[in-house]
Each structure stands twice: as C-alpha cells, then as structure tokens.
C-alpha cells in the first residue's frame, strides 16, 4: 500500500484548519507575531502543500506592534461558501484573546480584505455554514461559573453574511468532556442530520486530546460523546515519536473519504524545537460519530495515501536563496510587520541588503530580522555575509530564534580596535551571554550552524578553514524551556546605530549537520 510521511507540514505550523473547493484543498495555520500573517497553502492531495500567500500581508490590516512572539494571530479557521473564502481569527495579547477578526477573499491567493472586527470574546473562532445557508460563529471563552461547569465554554452566535456582523442571542454550547480542563478549538460539522461539535482539551502539550459532543439542532443542547477523547497520545510512552496530538479539522475528499488535519510535535528525549506541526490522519463517520485513525487509534509517521493519489513525492532538497527577485519569497518571515526599511533584495544583482537597526532581537519592535522555519532536526544553515562593522556595537549574521528572550546569534562584527571578528552570543530568559569570539581576516565570511539531535554547533569559514566557536544543547531552543507556542526559526539579523551588511546567499540543507 502506498504511503506518505507525516508531518505533511513540518516546522512551526500550529492549529491547522482546512477546507475543500472542488478538487482543491486550502489550509491556514497560526502565525503569532510573525509577518506576513496567516499563511494560506494549497494542495490537491492533502499531502503536498504549496504556499499561496498570506491573509495578513499589509500592516494596515492588523497591528502586531509590541507583541510577544507567542501572542498575535491564533488559531484561524478557513471556510468557503457561495464563491467566497472566509478566515476568522483571534488576536492575542498577554496570552488572552483581545480582538476577533473576519477576512474575506474571492481568491484564496489574495488579496484578502481588510478585517471586520466581530463582537466576540475568547479565542479559536470558527464558522459553520448550515444547509439552509445560515452561518454560525463559534469560539471558546472563560466559563461564567467555572466551579460548576469547568473553566472553558464553547459558545455560538449567528453571523449575518450581508453585514458580516454577529447577530441574535449567544448560545452556550458545551463545557467539554473533561471537567477541570479548558475546552477550545471548536468546529461544527453536520452528518446525517446530526450536529457534531469537535473540540480540544487538556492544553496544547502532553495531555492534548480531541473530544466531541452531539446535538439535534445547531444551537444545542450538546451532549458529550461518551467515547471522548476520540484521539490523543497522552497515554503513550516516551518512545512514542509523536506527542501533543489535538486541534483537528475535518475535510471530505472528492473520493468520499474523510481526513483530519491535526497538530502534534516530535519530541526528542522530552523536548521539541521544531514547533507544532501538521499531521494528516484518516477518519471515518460511523453511526456513533467520527472515528479518528480507525485502524490504529493513533497518529503515525507513515500513513496510507488518500484514495486516488498515485504518489506524493516531497523531497527534502537543499535550498539556496540568492535573493535576486523582487521579494524574499514565501519561506521568509519577519516579526510584527514588514521590514522593507531594513531588508531589501537586489533584483538583477542578487544578494540581500541588511540595514542595521538599533532594535535588538530582545525587543518587541520591528527588527532587522528575517527568518524561515526550521523543518528538520538535522540540517545546516549557512550564509555568506559582508559587514564593515567598525565597532563592536554593529553586527550582522545568523540567528537561531525561538523567542525574543531565547535565541542565539553568530555575528560578524568588530573588536575594540575595529578589526573584524565573529562572536557567538546566547540569550536565555532575556539575559545575554557572550559564549565565544574569534578574529577573522576579512569583513566577508561564511557563517554556518549545524543542528542535530544533540544541539546546534556554530562555525565560521575563514580563508578556507572552518573554525568552530561552540555548541548549544538542543533543549536550550525547545518550547519546553523557552515557553510559548512557536518553533525555531533560522535566519538573518542586523543590529547597530548605522551601517549595513550584504548577504550574498543563504542555504538550508536538510540532513547536512555532519559537515565540518
């Protein structure tokens, strides 16, 4: 039986939501404080995904200024109805929902509308279009009487599709199957006249689980599915390669199958650095409701292909970025807004101009910083960079970025005399430590970081010789140690009161961490 490899989207792609239009599938994930926000991806087979664009690609749509990396745009839902695509999402501040936005587009590649602010509270909003054309908005929020019901509540209001405003009464739907646990990630589905409310409980870490309730009318009352949890790995041992499974969304294929997208992580000895990734899980509808992974009851690294799919090649090929186009491309992202004033590709010439910024990576401003997701544990990331720093206060180079308070840089800078040097620096819990430094012969060098199961090793090539500055253990960059909800990003940064650096190229090579 032909198979594919999970995850279908590696690296930090949390909280997936999916819809189908004809033979085409569209997916969005959370983006937090990264910009552009809310990536939209397309597939014909649910296995191979290509980026289409972003819902939030203009700073006038949503302000991310001042936000912690793990705040920002949380858990969007994408749906299609009557020729229009809808994305609904919560903006979080201080780890709590602050504003709920609704975006629309006739083309999922964009442009997406400016947002409509909905009169809603909480997080994890979703939309359900019923057979009669009415649209229902659901989300999760704090329960009014947590001592009685539990801490979380899933609720519903109708969305007027003409005015794009919530209307009518608020319906409290469900408080979850696991009393004492927060219920979130609601999605409503209708099957054979029965409404199914799928949620997630236990938090987004080890106890994460998929639970469900059912009702005869869309507004309830909903009764807990006694089979809950319907999917979880919380009972699996340390040898299980996939953990934290939950936050699913269901979609039917043209061949009549049902599949779920779910988030999960791949820990190594109890910690993970790649973030929450997208896994594809077979499902089926039965008279008792949805059954996830019906053959095995768990999410697998190798799974059968959806029916009608001949093959799903997804080679882990090296990528070399020469920055000779007008934009950086869909792999690259910045923090909290566009960085055009700091980062400029050089069309026709190649290379990237990186203008130094006084904003350090520890700040919550808009930085001279661009990065891409780390999607493989074993890899090499390298760049050729030129920077006439002149003073130790000016620097540019590679960054392994988990959080503004948890990251490491390998920077080309200058010593007190103005001579070029490369410095390895680590920031943990906001405290900066200089780990190593080495003099180099030129203001242009190749910087590299090699990652594997043990850690990250930082090197510089000077006059044809590789110099190792040091290594940082892998758990240093883990979510378990740094906190928050994101995975590692690898990229470029520049800091200083003035000046600029020229990045000639950047490479990302999976499986290459054994290089000298």
C-alpha positions, 0 to 999 in steps of 0.5 A, spaced: 500 500 500 502 506 498 504 511 503 506 518 505 510 521 511 507 525 516 508 531 518 505 533 511 507 540 514 513 540 518 516 546 522 512 551 526 505 550 523 500 550 529 492 549 529 491 547 522 484 548 519 482 546 512 477 546 507 475 543 500 473 547 493 472 542 488 478 538 487 482 543 491 484 543 498 486 550 502 489 550 509 491 556 514 495 555 520 497 560 526 502 565 525 503 569 532 507 575 531 510 573 525 509 577 518 506 576 513 500 573 517 496 567 516 499 563 511 494 560 506 497 553 502 494 549 497 494 542 495 490 537 491 492 531 495 492 533 502 499 531 502 503 536 498 502 543 500 504 549 496 504 556 499 499 561 496 500 567 500 498 570 506 491 573 509 495 578 513 500 581 508 499 589 509 500 592 516 494 596 515 490 590 516 492 588 523 497 591 528 502 586 531 506 592 534 509 590 541 507 583 541 510 577 544 512 572 539 507 567 542 501 572 542 498 575 535 494 571 530 491 564 533 488 559 531 484 561 524 479 557 521 478 557 513 471 556 510 468 557 503 461 558 501 457 561 495 464 563 491 467 566 497 473 564 502 472 566 509 478 566 515 476 568 522 481 569 527 483 571 534 488 576 536 492 575 542 495 579 547 498 577 554 496 570 552 488 572 552 484 573 546 483 581 545 480 582 538 476 577 533 477 578 526 473 576 519 477 576 512 474 575 506 477 573 499 474 571 492 481 568 491 484 564 496 491 567 493 489 574 495 488 579 496 484 578 502 480 584 505 481 588 510 478 585 517 471 586 520 472 586 527 466 581 530 463 582 537 466 576 540 470 574 546 475 568 547 479 565 542 479 559 536 473 562 532 470 558 527 464 558 522 459 553 520 455 554 514 448 550 515 444 547 509 439 552 509 445 557 508 445 560 515 452 561 518 454 560 525 460 563 529 463 559 534 469 560 539 471 558 546 471 563 552 472 563 560 466 559 563 461 564 567 461 559 573 467 555 572 466 551 579 460 548 576 461 547 569 469 547 568 473 553 566 472 553 558 465 554 554 464 553 547 459 558 545 455 560 538 452 566 535 449 567 528 453 571 523 449 575 518 453 574 511 450 581 508 453 585 514 458 580 516 456 582 523 454 577 529 447 577 530 441 574 535 442 571 542 449 567 544 448 560 545 452 556 550 454 550 547 458 545 551 463 545 557 467 539 554 468 532 556 473 533 561 471 537 567 477 541 570 480 542 563 479 548 558 475 546 552 477 550 545 478 549 538 471 548 536 468 546 529 461 544 527 460 539 522 453 536 520 452 528 518 446 525 517 442 530 520 446 530 526 450 536 529 457 534 531 461 539 535 469 537 535 473 540 540 480 540 544 482 539 551 487 538 556 492 544 553 496 544 547 502 539 550 502 532 553 495 531 555 492 534 548 486 530 546 480 531 541 473 530 544 466 531 541 459 532 543 452 531 539 446 535 538 439 535 534 439 542 532 445 547 531 444 551 537 444 545 542 443 542 547 450 538 546 451 532 549 458 529 550 460 523 546 461 518 551 467 515 547 471 522 548 477 523 547 476 520 540 484 521 539 490 523 543 497 520 545 497 522 552 497 515 554 503 513 550 510 512 552 516 516 551 518 512 545 512 514 542 515 519 536 509 523 536 506 527 542 501 533 543 496 530 538 489 535 538 486 541 534 483 537 528 479 539 522 475 535 518 475 535 510 471 530 505 475 528 499 472 528 492 473 520 493 468 520 499 473 519 504 474 523 510 481 526 513 483 530 519 488 535 519 491 535 526 497 538 530 502 534 534 510 535 535 516 530 535 519 530 541 526 528 542 528 525 549 522 530 552 523 536 548 521 539 541 524 545 537 521 544 531 514 547 533 507 544 532 506 541 526 501 538 521 499 531 521 494 528 516 490 522 519 484 518 516 477 518 519 471 515 518 463 517 520 460 511 523 453 511 526 456 513 533 460 519 530 467 520 527 472 515 528 479 518 528 485 513 525 480 507 525 485 502 524 490 504 529 487 509 534 493 513 533 497 518 529 503 515 525 509 517 521 507 513 515 500 513 513 496 510 507 495 515 501 488 518 500 484 514 495 486 516 488 493 519 489 498 515 485 504 518 489 506 524 493 513 525 492 516 531 497 523 531 497 527 534 502 532 538 497 537 543 499 535 550 498 539 556 496 536 563 496 540 568 492 535 573 493 535 576 486 527 577 485 523 582 487 521 579 494 524 574 499 519 569 497 514 565 501 519 561 506 521 568 509 518 571 515 519 577 519 516 579 526 510 584 527 510 587 520 514 588 514 521 590 514 522 593 507 526 599 511 531 594 513 531 588 508 531 589 501 533 584 495 537 586 489 533 584 483 538 583 477 544 583 482 542 578 487 544 578 494 540 581 500 541 588 503 541 588 511 540 595 514 542 595 521 537 597 526 538 599 533 532 594 535 535 588 538 532 581 537 530 582 545 525 587 543 518 587 541 519 592 535 520 591 528 527 588 527 532 587 522 530 580 522 528 575 517 527 568 518 524 561 515 522 555 519 526 550 521 523 543 518 528 538 520 532 536 526 538 535 522 540 540 517 545 546 516 544 553 515 549 557 512 550 564 509 555 568 506 555 575 509 559 582 508 559 587 514 564 593 515 562 593 522 567 598 525 565 597 532 563 592 536 556 595 537 554 593 529 553 586 527 550 582 522 549 574 521 545 568 523 540 567 528 537 561 531 530 564 534 525 561 538 523 567 542 525 574 543 528 572 550 531 565 547 535 565 541 542 565 539 546 569 534 553 568 530 555 575 528 560 578 524 562 584 527 568 588 530 573 588 536 575 594 540 580 596 535 575 595 529 578 589 526 573 584 524 571 578 528 565 573 529 562 572 536 557 567 538 552 570 543 546 566 547 540 569 550 536 565 555 530 568 559 532 575 556 539 575 559 545 575 554 551 571 554 557 572 550 559 564 549 565 565 544 569 570 539 574 569 534 578 574 529 577 573 522 581 576 516 576 579 512 569 583 513 566 577 508 565 570 511 561 564 511 557 563 517 554 556 518 550 552 524 549 545 524 543 542 528 542 535 530 539 531 535 544 533 540 544 541 539 546 546 534 554 547 533 556 554 530 562 555 525 565 560 521 569 559 514 575 563 514 580 563 508 578 556 507 578 553 514 572 552 518 573 554 525 568 552 530 566 557 536 561 552 540 555 548 541 548 549 544 544 543 547 538 542 543 533 543 549 536 550 550 531 552 543 525 547 545 518 550 547 519 546 553 524 551 556 523 557 552 515 557 553 510 559 548 507 556 542 512 557 536 518 553 533 525 555 531 526 559 526 533 560 522 535 566 519 538 573 518 539 579 523 542 586 523 543 590 529 547 597 530 546 605 530 548 605 522 551 601 517 549 595 513 551 588 511 550 584 504 548 577 504 550 574 498 546 567 499 543 563 504 542 555 504 538 550 508 540 543 507 536 538 510 540 532 513 547 536 512 549 537 520 555 532 519 559 537 515 565 540 518 
